[in-house]
Amino acid sequence: MESLALFLLLAFGAGLGALYLWTLHLTVASVMATQRPFVLLALSAVFRIGLLLAAFVLLSGMDPARLGALLIGFIAARIVATSLAAERPKARAAGCSIERGS
């Protein structure tokens, strides 16, 4: 049962990582359209980090094994997102379109 719980926490960590990076993407995409980009970036960072820390504390109960599973999932999501972002310019250079809805 404990291994199932750790696997689920790993999946939750990956989901939290995806949510964190998606909100970061939305923030960066919105920076040029705002009058006060620093305020947007600062508030977004506080919101993202606060949400992430609260979720980690609530889901892990501060148990080291559970916290580790969440962190591994979060880092895995970051690695996947980074590799997908690195693929995007290569696909565009080759004439492929990987935009939403294509």
Backbone as JSON, one array per atom type, in Angstrom:
{
  "sequence": "MESLALFLLLAFGAGLGALYLWTLHLTVASVMATQRPFVLLALSAVFRIGLLLAAFVLLSGMDPARLGALLIGFIAARIVATSLAAERPKARAAGCSIERGS",
  "N": [[0.82, -1.2, 0.0], [1.97, 1.2, 0.7], [3.77, 1.66, -1.37], [2.03, 2.17, -3.47], [0.89, 4.56, -2.58], [3.15, 6.21, -2.67], [3.65, 6.17, -5.4], [1.35, 7.46, -6.34], [1.76, 9.96, -5.16], [4.03, 10.7, -6.55], [2.9, 11.03, -9.07], [1.13, 13.14, -8.45], [3.04, 15.07, -7.83], [4.18, 15.44, -10.36], [1.98, 16.49, -11.66], [1.64, 18.86, -10.2], [4.01, 20.1, -10.9], [3.58, 20.46, -13.64], [1.39, 22.21, -13.54], [2.59, 24.4, -12.23], [4.56, 25.15, -14.12], [2.94, 25.72, -16.31], [1.48, 27.94, -15.39], [3.61, 29.67, -15.11], [4.34, 29.93, -17.79], [2.03, 31.23, -18.77], [2.28, 33.64, -17.38], [4.7, 34.71, -18.4], [3.95, 34.99, -21.05], [2.11, 37.01, -20.79], [3.47, 39.25, -19.95], [4.39, 41.28, -21.71], [2.07, 42.59, -22.36], [1.22, 44.08, -20.26], [1.11, 46.99, -18.11], [2.7, 47.13, -15.89], [5.09, 45.13, -15.62], [6.85, 44.07, -13.68], [5.34, 43.93, -11.33], [3.4, 42.06, -12.08], [5.07, 39.8, -12.56], [6.19, 39.45, -9.98], [3.93, 39.04, -8.28], [2.86, 36.78, -9.49], [4.94, 34.95, -9.08], [4.96, 34.76, -6.27], [2.39, 33.7, -5.86], [2.57, 31.24, -7.32], [4.71, 29.9, -6.01], [3.78, 29.86, -3.37], [1.41, 28.34, -3.64], [2.5, 25.92, -4.51], [4.21, 25.2, -2.34], [2.3, 24.97, -0.28], [0.73, 22.85, -1.25], [2.67, 20.81, -1.3], [3.23, 20.56, 1.46], [0.7, 19.86, 2.48], [0.1, 17.48, 1.05], [2.27, 15.8, 1.61], [2.53, 15.7, 4.36], [4.8, 16.31, 5.64], [6.41, 14.09, 5.68], [9.43, 12.51, 4.98], [9.81, 10.57, 2.87], [7.44, 10.77, 1.37], [7.52, 13.47, 0.69], [9.82, 13.43, -0.85], [8.93, 11.85, -3.02], [7.03, 13.57, -4.14], [8.72, 15.69, -4.89], [10.4, 14.42, -6.75], [8.55, 13.84, -8.75], [7.81, 16.47, -9.45], [10.27, 17.46, -10.44], [10.61, 15.71, -12.57], [8.51, 16.54, -14.24], [9.45, 19.06, -14.87], [11.77, 18.42, -16.31], [10.65, 17.1, -18.52], [9.11, 19.21, -19.62], [11.14, 21.02, -20.25], [12.57, 19.56, -22.18], [10.61, 19.34, -24.15], [10.28, 22.04, -24.8], [12.76, 22.54, -25.91], [12.62, 21.02, -28.2], [10.77, 22.36, -29.73], [11.77, 24.73, -31.25], [13.39, 23.33, -33.09], [11.55, 21.82, -34.52], [10.07, 23.84, -35.76], [12.05, 24.95, -37.38], [12.35, 22.91, -39.17], [10.06, 23.09, -40.59], [7.76, 22.06, -39.56], [4.61, 22.16, -37.86], [3.71, 22.48, -34.61], [1.84, 23.65, -33.09], [-0.98, 24.46, -30.94], [-3.98, 22.87, -31.8], [-3.19, 22.13, -34.32]],
  "CA": [[0.0, 0.0, 0.0], [2.84, 2.37, 0.78], [4.34, 1.93, -2.7], [0.97, 2.8, -4.25], [0.8, 5.95, -2.11], [4.32, 6.94, -3.19], [3.44, 6.34, -6.84], [0.35, 8.52, -6.51], [2.41, 11.23, -4.83], [4.9, 11.0, -7.69], [2.01, 11.57, -10.11], [0.69, 14.46, -8.0], [4.18, 15.98, -7.99], [4.29, 15.77, -11.78], [0.86, 17.39, -11.95], [1.95, 20.16, -9.62], [5.05, 20.67, -11.74], [2.95, 20.92, -14.88], [0.6, 23.4, -13.19], [3.55, 25.47, -11.94], [5.19, 25.6, -15.36], [1.9, 26.31, -17.16], [1.2, 29.3, -14.9], [4.79, 30.46, -15.46], [4.2, 30.22, -19.21], [1.0, 32.26, -18.91], [2.83, 34.89, -16.88], [5.68, 35.23, -19.35], [3.23, 35.4, -22.25], [1.33, 38.22, -20.49], [4.33, 40.34, -19.47], [4.48, 42.38, -22.67], [0.79, 43.26, -22.5], [0.86, 44.78, -19.03], [1.79, 48.25, -17.85], [3.65, 46.91, -14.79], [5.53, 43.74, -15.72], [7.47, 43.61, -12.44], [4.27, 43.57, -10.39], [2.85, 40.79, -12.56], [6.03, 38.73, -12.3], [6.35, 39.24, -8.54], [2.71, 38.43, -7.75], [2.77, 35.44, -10.03], [5.93, 34.11, -8.4], [4.47, 34.52, -4.91], [1.25, 32.8, -5.98], [3.02, 29.91, -7.75], [5.52, 29.27, -4.97], [2.9, 29.61, -2.23], [0.54, 27.21, -3.97], [3.35, 24.72, -4.56], [4.62, 24.83, -0.98], [1.12, 24.52, 0.46], [0.37, 21.53, -1.75], [3.68, 19.87, -0.83], [3.05, 20.33, 2.9], [-0.56, 19.14, 2.7], [0.13, 16.13, 0.5], [3.33, 14.97, 2.18], [2.5, 15.62, 5.81], [6.21, 16.51, 6.01], [7.1, 12.8, 5.71], [10.52, 12.62, 4.0], [9.61, 9.72, 1.69], [6.36, 11.35, 0.59], [8.03, 14.72, 0.14], [10.74, 13.04, -1.92], [8.15, 11.42, -4.18], [6.47, 14.79, -4.75], [9.81, 16.44, -5.52], [10.84, 13.69, -7.95], [7.53, 14.08, -9.78], [7.94, 17.86, -9.88], [11.48, 17.57, -11.25], [10.34, 14.99, -13.83], [7.69, 17.42, -15.08], [10.32, 20.12, -15.35], [12.64, 17.84, -17.34], [9.82, 16.87, -19.71], [8.77, 20.51, -20.19], [12.37, 21.58, -20.83], [12.89, 18.85, -23.41], [9.6, 19.73, -25.15], [10.58, 23.4, -25.24], [13.95, 22.47, -26.75], [12.2, 20.42, -29.47], [9.9, 23.27, -30.48], [12.47, 25.47, -32.31], [13.87, 22.4, -34.11], [10.42, 21.47, -35.36], [9.74, 25.01, -36.57], [13.08, 25.09, -38.39], [12.13, 21.87, -40.16], [8.83, 23.37, -41.3], [6.63, 21.38, -38.9], [3.82, 22.97, -36.98], [3.26, 21.72, -33.44], [1.01, 24.58, -32.32], [-2.27, 23.93, -30.52], [-5.01, 22.8, -32.83], [-2.63, 21.71, -35.62]],
  "C": [[0.86, 1.26, 0.0], [3.44, 2.7, -0.59], [3.3, 2.56, -3.62], [0.83, 4.27, -3.86], [1.96, 6.77, -2.66], [4.18, 7.16, -4.69], [2.42, 7.44, -7.11], [0.93, 9.89, -6.19], [3.38, 11.66, -5.93], [4.07, 11.62, -8.82], [1.49, 12.95, -9.73], [1.81, 15.48, -8.14], [4.37, 16.39, -9.44], [3.16, 16.72, -12.18], [1.1, 18.79, -11.4], [3.04, 20.87, -10.43], [4.49, 21.22, -13.04], [2.13, 22.18, -14.64], [1.51, 24.6, -12.95], [4.12, 26.03, -13.24], [4.18, 26.22, -16.32], [1.58, 27.73, -16.7], [2.4, 30.22, -15.16], [4.73, 30.85, -16.93], [3.16, 31.32, -19.45], [1.51, 33.62, -18.45], [3.78, 35.52, -17.89], [4.99, 35.71, -20.63], [2.47, 36.71, -22.03], [2.19, 39.43, -20.13], [4.34, 41.53, -20.43], [3.18, 43.18, -22.78], [0.39, 44.07, -21.28], [1.67, 46.06, -18.87], [2.88, 48.1, -16.8], [4.11, 45.46, -14.79], [6.15, 43.21, -14.42], [6.42, 43.17, -11.43], [3.66, 42.23, -10.79], [3.79, 39.63, -12.26], [6.15, 38.42, -10.81], [5.11, 38.56, -7.94], [2.53, 37.01, -8.25], [3.73, 34.48, -9.33], [5.47, 33.77, -6.98], [3.32, 33.53, -4.93], [1.7, 31.38, -6.31], [3.79, 29.2, -6.64], [4.67, 28.95, -3.74], [1.99, 28.41, -2.45], [1.32, 25.9, -3.96], [3.75, 24.27, -3.16], [3.45, 24.32, -0.15], [0.71, 23.11, 0.03], [1.38, 20.48, -1.27], [3.49, 19.54, 0.65], [1.79, 19.51, 3.15], [-0.5, 17.7, 2.21], [1.16, 15.23, 1.17], [3.2, 14.78, 3.67], [3.89, 15.76, 6.41], [6.95, 15.19, 6.24], [8.19, 12.83, 4.63], [10.32, 11.78, 2.73], [8.52, 10.3, 0.79], [6.8, 12.67, -0.06], [9.0, 14.45, -1.01], [10.02, 12.61, -3.18], [7.54, 12.64, -4.9], [7.56, 15.57, -5.5], [10.31, 15.75, -6.79], [9.83, 13.89, -9.08], [7.61, 15.49, -10.33], [9.14, 18.03, -10.81], [11.31, 16.84, -12.58], [9.51, 15.85, -14.77], [8.54, 18.55, -15.66], [11.24, 19.62, -16.47], [11.86, 17.62, -18.63], [9.5, 18.2, -20.39], [9.99, 21.15, -20.86], [12.71, 20.89, -22.14], [11.87, 19.17, -24.51], [9.86, 21.13, -25.68], [11.8, 23.42, -26.15], [13.61, 21.89, -28.12], [11.45, 21.42, -30.35], [10.64, 24.07, -31.56], [12.98, 24.56, -33.42], [12.75, 22.03, -35.06], [10.02, 22.63, -36.27], [10.76, 25.19, -37.69], [12.91, 24.07, -39.51], [10.84, 22.07, -40.93], [7.61, 22.68, -40.72], [5.89, 22.38, -38.02], [3.32, 22.12, -35.83], [2.46, 22.64, -32.52], [-0.27, 23.89, -31.91], [-3.24, 23.95, -31.69], [-4.49, 22.38, -34.19], [-2.51, 20.21, -35.69]]
}
